[in-house]
Amino acid sequence: MDLATFEARTGLWPHMHFTDVEYEVCGDRVEIYTIDVSRQTKSKLFICRVDNEQQAESLTAQFKEWLPKLRLKKRKVAVNLARLSCEKSYPASLNRCCR
């Protein structure tokens, strides 16, 4: 899985704040989940299924590296959207003098 696919999958739930990645052995396969523990409950989003724990460990490490990058990108987008909505709520003459 590449970064764009991982971002697309986690991005489908914009109100969740994924902070960790874990895997679970399920029968003869291993499932990988991203975790949101920012609220009172622990939420898990299924990411993918792999054949063995070695693959799971490798992918889990990769996904853990990507999570901070995605959170930063998500935060920048939110700040830019807030800035745009703020600028739209004031007349243009006020925007020019306040910069």
FIKE-944195 format. One record per atom (N, C-alpha, C, O, CB): residue number from 1; atom name; y, z, x. Coordinates in steps of 0.1 Angstrom, whole numbers, plus 5000, padded with zeros to 4 digits. Glycine has a CB too. Example, Ala and Ser with C-alpha at 12.3 -4.5 7.8 and 13.67 -1.06 7.14 Angstrom:
2
1_N_4943_5078_5132 $
1_CA_4955_5078_5123 $
1_C_4967_5078_5132 $
1_O_4967_5085_5142 $
1_CB_4955_5090_5113 $
2_N_4978_5071_5128 $
2_CA_4989_5071_5137 $
2_C_5000_5079_5129 $
2_O_5011_5080_5134 $
2_CB_4994_5057_5141 $
***
This chain:
99
1_N_4988_5000_5008 $
1_CA_5000_5000_5000 $
1_C_5012_5000_5009 $
1_O_5013_5007_5019 $
1_CB_5000_5012_4990 $
2_N_5022_4992_5005 $
2_CA_5034_4992_5013 $
2_C_5045_5000_5006 $
2_O_5043_5005_4995 $
2_CB_5039_4977_5014 $
3_N_5056_5002_5014 $
3_CA_5067_5011_5009 $
3_C_5073_5006_4995 $
3_O_5076_5014_4987 $
3_CB_5078_5011_5019 $
4_N_5074_4993_4994 $
4_CA_5080_4988_4981 $
4_C_5071_4991_4969 $
4_O_5076_4995_4958 $
4_CB_5082_4973_4982 $
5_N_5058_4990_4971 $
5_CA_5049_4993_4960 $
5_C_5049_5008_4957 $
5_O_5049_5012_4946 $
5_CB_5034_4989_4964 $
6_N_5049_5016_4968 $
6_CA_5050_5031_4966 $
6_C_5063_5035_4959 $
6_O_5063_5043_4950 $
6_CB_5049_5038_4980 $
7_N_5074_5029_4963 $
7_CA_5087_5031_4956 $
7_C_5087_5027_4942 $
7_O_5092_5035_4933 $
7_CB_5098_5024_4964 $
8_N_5081_5016_4939 $
8_CA_5080_5011_4925 $
8_C_5072_5021_4916 $
8_O_5076_5024_4905 $
8_CB_5074_4997_4924 $
9_N_5061_5025_4922 $
9_CA_5052_5034_4914 $
9_C_5059_5048_4911 $
9_O_5059_5052_4900 $
9_CB_5039_5036_4922 $
10_N_5065_5053_4922 $
10_CA_5072_5066_4919 $
10_C_5085_5065_4912 $
10_O_5089_5074_4905 $
10_CB_5074_5073_4933 $
11_N_5091_5053_4913 $
11_CA_5104_5051_4906 $
11_C_5103_5049_4891 $
11_O_5113_5049_4884 $
11_CB_5110_5039_4912 $
12_N_5091_5048_4886 $
12_CA_5089_5047_4871 $
12_C_5092_5060_4864 $
12_O_5094_5060_4852 $
12_CB_5075_5042_4868 $
13_N_5093_5071_4872 $
13_CA_5096_5084_4866 $
13_C_5108_5089_4873 $
13_O_5107_5098_4882 $
13_CB_5084_5093_4868 $
14_N_5120_5084_4869 $
14_CA_5132_5088_4877 $
14_C_5136_5102_4876 $
14_O_5144_5107_4884 $
14_CB_5144_5079_4871 $
15_N_5132_5110_4866 $
15_CA_5136_5124_4864 $
15_C_5126_5133_4872 $
15_O_5129_5145_4872 $
15_CB_5136_5128_4850 $
16_N_5116_5128_4878 $
16_CA_5107_5136_4886 $
16_C_5112_5135_4901 $
16_O_5116_5125_4905 $
16_CB_5092_5131_4885 $
17_N_5110_5147_4907 $
17_CA_5114_5148_4921 $
17_C_5102_5151_4930 $
17_O_5098_5162_4932 $
17_CB_5125_5159_4923 $
18_N_5096_5140_4935 $
18_CA_5083_5142_4942 $
18_C_5086_5148_4956 $
18_O_5094_5143_4963 $
18_CB_5076_5128_4943 $
19_N_5079_5158_4959 $
19_CA_5082_5166_4971 $
19_C_5070_5167_4980 $
19_O_5071_5171_4992 $
19_CB_5086_5180_4968 $
20_N_5058_5162_4976 $
20_CA_5046_5163_4984 $
20_C_5036_5153_4979 $
20_O_5037_5147_4969 $
20_CB_5040_5178_4983 $
21_N_5026_5151_4988 $
21_CA_5015_5142_4985 $
21_C_5002_5150_4988 $
21_O_5001_5157_4998 $
21_CB_5016_5129_4993 $
22_N_4992_5148_4980 $
22_CA_4979_5154_4982 $
22_C_4968_5145_4977 $
22_O_4970_5136_4970 $
22_CB_4978_5168_4975 $
23_N_4956_5148_4982 $
23_CA_4945_5140_4977 $
23_C_4934_5150_4973 $
23_O_4933_5161_4977 $
23_CB_4939_5131_4989 $
24_N_4925_5144_4964 $
24_CA_4914_5152_4959 $
24_C_4901_5143_4959 $
24_O_4902_5131_4956 $
24_CB_4917_5157_4944 $
25_N_4890_5149_4963 $
25_CA_4878_5142_4963 $
25_C_4873_5142_4948 $
25_O_4873_5152_4941 $
25_CB_4867_5149_4972 $
26_N_4870_5130_4943 $
26_CA_4865_5129_4929 $
26_C_4853_5120_4929 $
26_O_4854_5108_4929 $
26_CB_4877_5122_4920 $
27_N_4841_5126_4929 $
27_CA_4829_5119_4930 $
27_C_4827_5113_4944 $
27_O_4828_5120_4954 $
27_CB_4828_5108_4920 $
28_N_4825_5100_4945 $
28_CA_4823_5094_4958 $
28_C_4836_5087_4963 $
28_O_4836_5080_4973 $
28_CB_4812_5083_4957 $
29_N_4847_5089_4956 $
29_CA_4860_5084_4960 $
29_C_4870_5095_4962 $
29_O_4867_5107_4959 $
29_CB_4865_5074_4949 $
30_N_4881_5091_4967 $
30_CA_4892_5101_4969 $
30_C_4905_5096_4962 $
30_O_4909_5084_4964 $
30_CB_4895_5104_4984 $
31_N_4911_5104_4954 $
31_CA_4924_5100_4947 $
31_C_4936_5107_4954 $
31_O_4935_5118_4958 $
31_CB_4923_5105_4932 $
32_N_4947_5099_4955 $
32_CA_4959_5104_4961 $
32_C_4970_5105_4950 $
32_O_4971_5096_4942 $
32_CB_4964_5094_4972 $
33_N_4977_5116_4951 $
33_CA_4987_5120_4941 $
33_C_5000_5124_4948 $
33_O_5000_5130_4958 $
33_CB_4983_5131_4931 $
34_N_5012_5120_4942 $
34_CA_5024_5126_4946 $
34_C_5027_5138_4937 $
34_O_5022_5138_4925 $
34_CB_5036_5115_4945 $
35_N_5034_5148_4942 $
35_CA_5035_5160_4935 $
35_C_5050_5163_4933 $
35_O_5058_5161_4941 $
35_CB_5029_5172_4943 $
36_N_5053_5168_4921 $
36_CA_5066_5173_4917 $
36_C_5065_5188_4914 $
36_O_5059_5191_4903 $
36_CB_5072_5165_4905 $
37_N_5070_5196_4922 $
37_CA_5070_5211_4920 $
37_C_5084_5216_4918 $
37_O_5086_5228_4920 $
37_CB_5062_5218_4931 $
38_N_5093_5208_4914 $
38_CA_5107_5212_4913 $
38_C_5110_5220_4900 $
38_O_5120_5226_4898 $
38_CB_5116_5201_4914 $
39_N_5100_5220_4890 $
39_CA_5102_5227_4878 $
39_C_5092_5238_4877 $
39_O_5085_5241_4887 $
39_CB_5101_5217_4866 $
40_N_5091_5244_4865 $
40_CA_5082_5255_4863 $
40_C_5067_5251_4865 $
40_O_5058_5259_4868 $
40_CB_5084_5262_4850 $
41_N_5064_5238_4862 $
41_CA_5051_5233_4863 $
41_C_5049_5224_4875 $
41_O_5058_5218_4880 $
41_CB_5047_5227_4850 $
42_N_5037_5222_4878 $
42_CA_5033_5212_4889 $
42_C_5029_5199_4882 $
42_O_5019_5199_4875 $
42_CB_5022_5218_4899 $
43_N_5036_5189_4885 $
43_CA_5033_5176_4879 $
43_C_5027_5167_4890 $
43_O_5031_5167_4902 $
43_CB_5045_5169_4873 $
44_N_5017_5159_4887 $
44_CA_5010_5150_4896 $
44_C_5010_5136_4891 $
44_O_5007_5134_4879 $
44_CB_4995_5155_4899 $
45_N_5014_5127_4900 $
45_CA_5013_5112_4896 $
45_C_5003_5106_4905 $
45_O_5003_5106_4917 $
45_CB_5027_5106_4898 $
46_N_4993_5099_4898 $
46_CA_4983_5092_4905 $
46_C_4989_5080_4912 $
46_O_4996_5072_4906 $
46_CB_4972_5087_4895 $
47_N_4985_5079_4925 $
47_CA_4991_5068_4933 $
47_C_4980_5057_4936 $
47_O_4982_5045_4933 $
47_CB_4996_5073_4947 $
48_N_4968_5062_4941 $
48_CA_4958_5052_4944 $
48_C_4944_5059_4946 $
48_O_4944_5072_4947 $
48_CB_4961_5044_4956 $
49_N_4934_5052_4947 $
49_CA_4920_5057_4950 $
49_C_4915_5050_4963 $
49_O_4917_5038_4964 $
49_CB_4911_5054_4938 $
50_N_4909_5057_4972 $
50_CA_4904_5052_4984 $
50_C_4889_5056_4985 $
50_O_4884_5064_4978 $
50_CB_4912_5056_4996 $
51_N_4882_5050_4995 $
51_CA_4868_5052_4997 $
51_C_4864_5065_5004 $
51_O_4853_5070_5001 $
51_CB_4862_5040_5004 $
52_N_4872_5070_5013 $
52_CA_4868_5082_5020 $
52_C_4880_5090_5024 $
52_O_4891_5086_5023 $
52_CB_4860_5077_5033 $
53_N_4877_5102_5029 $
53_CA_4887_5112_5032 $
53_C_4896_5107_5044 $
53_O_4907_5111_5045 $
53_CB_4881_5125_5035 $
54_N_4890_5100_5053 $
54_CA_4897_5095_5065 $
54_C_4909_5086_5060 $
54_O_4920_5087_5065 $
54_CB_4888_5088_5075 $
55_N_4906_5077_5051 $
55_CA_4916_5068_5046 $
55_C_4926_5076_5038 $
55_O_4938_5074_5039 $
55_CB_4910_5057_5036 $
56_N_4921_5086_5031 $
56_CA_4930_5094_5023 $
56_C_4940_5102_5032 $
56_O_4952_5103_5029 $
56_CB_4923_5104_5014 $
57_N_4935_5108_5043 $
57_CA_4944_5115_5052 $
57_C_4954_5106_5058 $
57_O_4966_5110_5059 $
57_CB_4935_5121_5063 $
58_N_4950_5094_5062 $
58_CA_4959_5084_5068 $
58_C_4970_5080_5058 $
58_O_4982_5080_5061 $
58_CB_4952_5072_5072 $
59_N_4966_5077_5046 $
59_CA_4976_5073_5036 $
59_C_4985_5084_5031 $
59_O_4997_5083_5029 $
59_CB_4969_5067_5023 $
60_N_4979_5096_5030 $
60_CA_4987_5108_5026 $
60_C_4998_5110_5037 $
60_O_5009_5113_5033 $
60_CB_4978_5120_5025 $
61_N_4995_5109_5049 $
61_CA_5004_5111_5060 $
61_C_5015_5101_5059 $
61_O_5027_5104_5061 $
61_CB_4998_5111_5074 $
62_N_5012_5088_5056 $
62_CA_5022_5078_5055 $
62_C_5031_5080_5043 $
62_O_5043_5079_5044 $
62_CB_5015_5064_5053 $
63_N_5025_5084_5032 $
63_CA_5033_5086_5020 $
63_C_5042_5098_5022 $
63_O_5053_5098_5017 $
63_CB_5024_5089_5008 $
64_N_5038_5108_5029 $
64_CA_5046_5120_5032 $
64_C_5058_5116_5040 $
64_O_5069_5122_5039 $
64_CB_5038_5131_5039 $
65_N_5057_5106_5049 $
65_CA_5068_5101_5057 $
65_C_5078_5093_5048 $
65_O_5090_5094_5050 $
65_CB_5063_5092_5068 $
66_N_5073_5086_5038 $
66_CA_5081_5078_5029 $
66_C_5089_5086_5019 $
66_O_5100_5082_5015 $
66_CB_5073_5068_5022 $
67_N_5083_5097_5014 $
67_CA_5090_5105_5004 $
67_C_5104_5109_5007 $
67_O_5113_5106_4999 $
67_CB_5082_5117_5001 $
68_N_5108_5114_5019 $
68_CA_5122_5118_5022 $
68_C_5131_5105_5022 $
68_O_5142_5106_5017 $
68_CB_5123_5124_5035 $
69_N_5126_5094_5026 $
69_CA_5134_5082_5026 $
69_C_5137_5077_5012 $
69_O_5148_5073_5008 $
69_CB_5126_5070_5033 $
70_N_5127_5079_5003 $
70_CA_5129_5075_4989 $
70_C_5138_5085_4982 $
70_O_5146_5080_4974 $
70_CB_5116_5074_4982 $
71_N_5137_5098_4985 $
71_CA_5146_5107_4979 $
71_C_5161_5105_4983 $
71_O_5170_5106_4975 $
71_CB_5142_5122_4983 $
72_N_5163_5102_4996 $
72_CA_5176_5099_5001 $
72_C_5182_5086_4994 $
72_O_5193_5086_4990 $
72_CB_5176_5097_5016 $
73_N_5174_5076_4993 $
73_CA_5178_5064_4986 $
73_C_5181_5066_4972 $
73_O_5192_5061_4966 $
73_CB_5167_5053_4987 $
74_N_5173_5074_4965 $
74_CA_5175_5078_4951 $
74_C_5188_5086_4949 $
74_O_5196_5083_4940 $
74_CB_5163_5086_4945 $
75_N_5191_5095_4959 $
75_CA_5203_5103_4958 $
75_C_5216_5094_4960 $
75_O_5226_5096_4954 $
75_CB_5203_5114_4969 $
76_N_5215_5084_4970 $
76_CA_5226_5075_4972 $
76_C_5229_5067_4960 $
76_O_5241_5065_4956 $
76_CB_5223_5066_4984 $
77_N_5219_5062_4953 $
77_CA_5221_5054_4941 $
77_C_5227_5063_4930 $
77_O_5236_5058_4923 $
77_CB_5207_5049_4936 $
78_N_5223_5075_4929 $
78_CA_5229_5084_4919 $
78_C_5243_5087_4922 $
78_O_5252_5087_4913 $
78_CB_5221_5097_4918 $
79_N_5247_5089_4934 $
79_CA_5261_5092_4938 $
79_C_5269_5080_4935 $
79_O_5280_5081_4930 $
79_CB_5262_5096_4953 $
80_N_5264_5068_4939 $
80_CA_5272_5056_4936 $
80_C_5274_5053_4921 $
80_O_5285_5049_4917 $
80_CB_5265_5044_4942 $
81_N_5264_5056_4913 $
81_CA_5265_5054_4899 $
81_C_5275_5064_4893 $
81_O_5283_5061_4884 $
81_CB_5251_5056_4892 $
82_N_5275_5077_4898 $
82_CA_5285_5087_4893 $
82_C_5299_5083_4897 $
82_O_5308_5084_4890 $
82_CB_5281_5101_4900 $
83_N_5300_5077_4909 $
83_CA_5313_5073_4914 $
83_C_5318_5061_4905 $
83_O_5330_5061_4901 $
83_CB_5313_5068_4929 $
84_N_5310_5052_4902 $
84_CA_5314_5041_4893 $
84_C_5318_5045_4880 $
84_O_5328_5041_4874 $
84_CB_5303_5031_4892 $
85_N_5310_5054_4874 $
85_CA_5314_5059_4860 $
85_C_5327_5067_4861 $
85_O_5334_5067_4851 $
85_CB_5302_5068_4855 $
86_N_5329_5074_4871 $
86_CA_5342_5082_4873 $
86_C_5354_5072_4874 $
86_O_5364_5074_4867 $
86_CB_5341_5091_4885 $
87_N_5352_5062_4882 $
87_CA_5363_5052_4883 $
87_C_5366_5045_4870 $
87_O_5377_5041_4868 $
87_CB_5359_5042_4894 $
88_N_5356_5042_4862 $
88_CA_5358_5035_4850 $
88_C_5364_5044_4839 $
88_O_5371_5039_4830 $
88_CB_5344_5030_4844 $
89_N_5363_5057_4841 $
89_CA_5369_5066_4831 $
89_C_5384_5068_4833 $
89_O_5391_5074_4824 $
89_CB_5362_5079_4831 $
90_N_5390_5064_4844 $
90_CA_5404_5066_4847 $
90_C_5411_5052_4847 $
90_O_5405_5042_4851 $
90_CB_5406_5073_4861 $
91_N_5424_5052_4843 $
91_CA_5431_5039_4843 $
91_C_5432_5034_4858 $
91_O_5432_5042_4867 $
91_CB_5445_5041_4837 $
92_N_5433_5021_4859 $
92_CA_5434_5015_4873 $
92_C_5446_5021_4881 $
92_O_5445_5022_4893 $
92_CB_5435_5000_4872 $
93_N_5457_5024_4874 $
93_CA_5469_5029_4882 $
93_C_5466_5042_4888 $
93_O_5471_5045_4899 $
93_CB_5481_5030_4873 $
94_N_5458_5051_4882 $
94_CA_5455_5064_4887 $
94_C_5445_5062_4899 $
94_O_5446_5070_4909 $
94_CB_5449_5073_4877 $
95_N_5436_5053_4897 $
95_CA_5426_5051_4908 $
95_C_5433_5047_4921 $
95_O_5429_5051_4932 $
95_CB_5416_5040_4904 $
96_N_5443_5038_4920 $
96_CA_5450_5033_4932 $
96_C_5457_5045_4939 $
96_O_5457_5045_4952 $
96_CB_5459_5022_4929 $
97_N_5464_5053_4932 $
97_CA_5472_5063_4938 $
97_C_5463_5075_4944 $
97_O_5468_5083_4952 $
97_CB_5482_5069_4929 $
98_N_5452_5077_4939 $
98_CA_5443_5088_4943 $
98_C_5434_5085_4955 $
98_O_5427_5094_4959 $
98_CB_5435_5093_4932 $
99_N_5434_5073_4960 $
99_CA_5425_5070_4971 $
99_C_5431_5073_4984 $
99_O_5425_5071_4995 $
99_CB_5421_5056_4971 $
***
